[in-house]
Amino acid sequence: MPEIQEPTEEIGPEYTFKDFARSNTTECLDPEHKMNAYMRDNGIGLLPNVAALDIEDLNATFACGAIRAYVSIPLGWFIFDDGRRVLIYDEDSQVQVNLELGTGEGLTDVDIIEQVIAQHVNNIEGAEWRTMELAGMKTLATRGIPIMGEQVDQVYIVKPTPDPNTWVICRTTCLPEAIVNTMNMVEVILGSLKYIYE
């Protein structure tokens, strides 16, 4: 099995949302768009409230209660919040970026990564994994995860919040050939997080 390819080093200021936008219109922000309506009507999740729109850089910012934060995503991508998690995805569901909170007294980012390995990776035959840091965040990259008849890559990134006992856990799922570009986008998305705390 080929080694997991790490994201390129041109992460952060080298990329903006515009690099990953799939549309230059706001169609994906319409609650009645077929994707948003399907998620709503089937009780899967709701389109979060749009807090800001940047037409120049082709992104929209959403207020997401599930992660108690504002998050920006490129135009042409979709997002829902079901109260427990936020999911960012493309229309074909070939790429999914799942954001949720991990909380617990004394919980560390190392604890979270170890829990993921124990619960979701060690029991999958043939899966390979490695830990690393991306932009100072603890990260677990996995390959060979069987989902819907395909072998996919999953990357977990644990991002701190203002609460020392709360972390944003980002799980990205996509095909191996898309992982580098997807993770560069995820880095931009995570960099946009602004937490909502009283």
C-alpha positions in Angstrom: 0.0 0.0 0.0 1.4 3.4 -0.9 2.6 5.7 1.9 0.2 8.4 3.1 1.2 11.6 1.3 1.4 14.6 3.6 -0.1 17.9 2.6 2.2 20.3 0.8 4.2 22.8 2.7 2.5 25.7 1.0 -0.3 25.8 3.6 -1.7 28.9 5.2 -1.0 32.2 3.5 -0.2 30.5 0.2 -3.8 29.5 -0.2 -7.1 31.3 0.2 -10.7 30.2 -0.1 -10.8 31.3 -3.7 -8.3 28.5 -4.5 -10.9 25.9 -3.5 -14.2 27.5 -4.5 -16.4 25.5 -6.9 -18.7 28.3 -7.7 -18.6 32.1 -7.9 -22.3 32.4 -7.0 -24.2 32.1 -3.7 -26.5 29.3 -4.9 -25.1 26.9 -2.2 -26.4 29.3 0.5 -30.0 29.0 -0.6 -31.9 26.9 2.0 -34.1 25.6 -0.9 -31.1 24.4 -2.9 -31.7 20.6 -3.5 -28.8 19.6 -1.2 -29.8 21.9 1.7 -33.5 21.0 1.3 -32.7 17.3 1.3 -30.7 17.5 4.5 -33.4 19.6 6.2 -36.4 17.6 5.0 -34.8 14.3 6.0 -33.9 15.5 9.5 -30.2 15.2 8.8 -29.2 18.8 9.5 -29.9 22.4 8.8 -28.0 25.1 6.9 -26.4 27.3 9.5 -27.1 31.0 9.5 -24.9 33.0 7.2 -22.9 35.5 9.2 -20.8 37.0 6.4 -20.1 36.7 2.7 -16.8 37.5 0.9 -17.5 37.7 -2.8 -13.9 38.7 -3.6 -12.4 35.6 -1.9 -15.4 33.4 -2.7 -16.3 32.3 0.8 -19.2 32.4 3.3 -19.0 32.4 7.1 -21.6 30.5 9.1 -22.6 30.6 12.8 -22.4 26.9 13.9 -23.9 26.1 17.3 -22.6 22.5 17.3 -19.0 23.7 17.6 -19.8 27.1 19.2 -17.8 28.9 16.4 -18.0 30.8 13.2 -16.5 28.9 10.3 -15.9 30.0 6.7 -16.0 27.7 3.7 -15.4 28.2 0.0 -18.5 28.9 -2.2 -19.8 25.9 -4.1 -19.4 23.7 -1.0 -22.2 22.7 1.3 -22.6 22.7 5.1 -25.1 21.5 7.7 -25.2 21.6 11.5 -27.2 18.9 13.3 -26.6 20.2 16.8 -23.8 17.6 17.4 -21.5 18.2 14.5 -20.9 20.3 11.5 -20.4 18.7 8.1 -18.8 20.4 5.1 -19.1 18.5 1.9 -19.1 18.7 -1.9 -22.2 18.0 -4.0 -21.0 14.5 -4.9 -20.0 13.7 -1.3 -16.6 12.7 -2.5 -15.1 15.0 0.2 -16.4 15.4 3.7 -15.0 17.5 6.5 -16.6 16.7 9.9 -16.2 19.1 12.8 -17.3 18.3 16.4 -16.3 19.1 19.9 -14.4 16.8 22.2 -14.8 17.8 25.9 -13.7 16.4 29.2 -11.9 17.6 32.4 -8.2 17.3 31.7 -8.8 16.0 28.2 -5.7 16.6 25.9 -5.2 16.5 22.2 -2.9 13.4 22.7 -5.8 11.6 24.5 -8.1 12.3 21.6 -5.7 11.0 19.0 -5.1 7.8 21.1 -8.9 7.3 21.5 -9.4 7.5 17.7 -6.6 5.0 17.1 -8.0 2.6 19.6 -11.7 3.0 18.6 -11.5 3.5 14.8 -8.2 2.4 13.4 -6.7 -0.5 15.2 -9.7 -2.8 14.4 -9.5 -2.2 10.6 -7.4 -4.8 8.9 -5.0 -3.4 6.4 -5.4 0.2 7.5 -2.2 2.2 8.0 -1.7 5.3 10.0 0.8 7.8 11.3 0.7 10.7 13.7 2.2 14.1 13.0 1.6 17.8 13.6 0.1 20.2 11.1 0.4 23.9 11.9 1.1 22.9 15.5 -2.0 20.7 15.8 -2.0 17.0 16.7 -2.9 15.0 13.6 -3.6 11.4 12.7 -3.5 10.4 9.1 -5.0 7.1 8.1 -5.2 5.2 4.8 -7.2 2.1 3.7 -10.4 2.9 5.6 -13.3 1.0 3.9 -16.3 3.1 3.3 -19.1 2.4 0.8 -16.9 -0.1 -1.1 -14.0 2.2 -1.5 -10.7 2.6 0.4 -10.4 6.1 1.6 -8.1 8.4 3.5 -9.2 9.9 6.8 -7.2 12.7 8.6 -8.1 13.7 12.1 -6.8 17.1 13.3 -7.3 18.3 16.9 -7.6 22.1 17.3 -7.6 23.9 20.7 -10.3 26.3 21.7 -10.3 29.0 24.4 -11.6 26.4 26.9 -8.6 24.2 27.9 -11.0 21.2 28.3 -12.6 21.5 24.9 -11.2 20.7 21.4 -12.5 20.9 17.9 -12.0 17.5 16.3 -11.8 17.7 12.5 -12.2 14.5 10.5 -11.6 14.7 6.8 -12.6 11.9 4.5 -11.8 11.6 0.8 -10.1 9.4 -1.8 -6.3 9.2 -1.7 -5.8 11.1 -4.9 -7.7 14.1 -3.4 -6.0 14.2 0.1 -3.3 16.8 -0.6 -5.6 19.4 -2.1 -8.3 18.7 0.4 -6.0 19.1 3.4 -4.8 22.4 2.1 -8.4 23.5 2.0 -9.0 22.2 5.5 -6.1 24.2 6.8 -7.7 27.3 5.5 -11.1 26.4 6.9 -9.6 25.6 10.4 -7.7 28.9 10.3 -11.1 30.7 9.9 -12.6 29.4 13.1 -13.7 32.1 15.5 -15.2 30.8 18.8 -18.4 32.0 20.3 -17.8 32.2 24.0 -19.5 34.5 26.6 
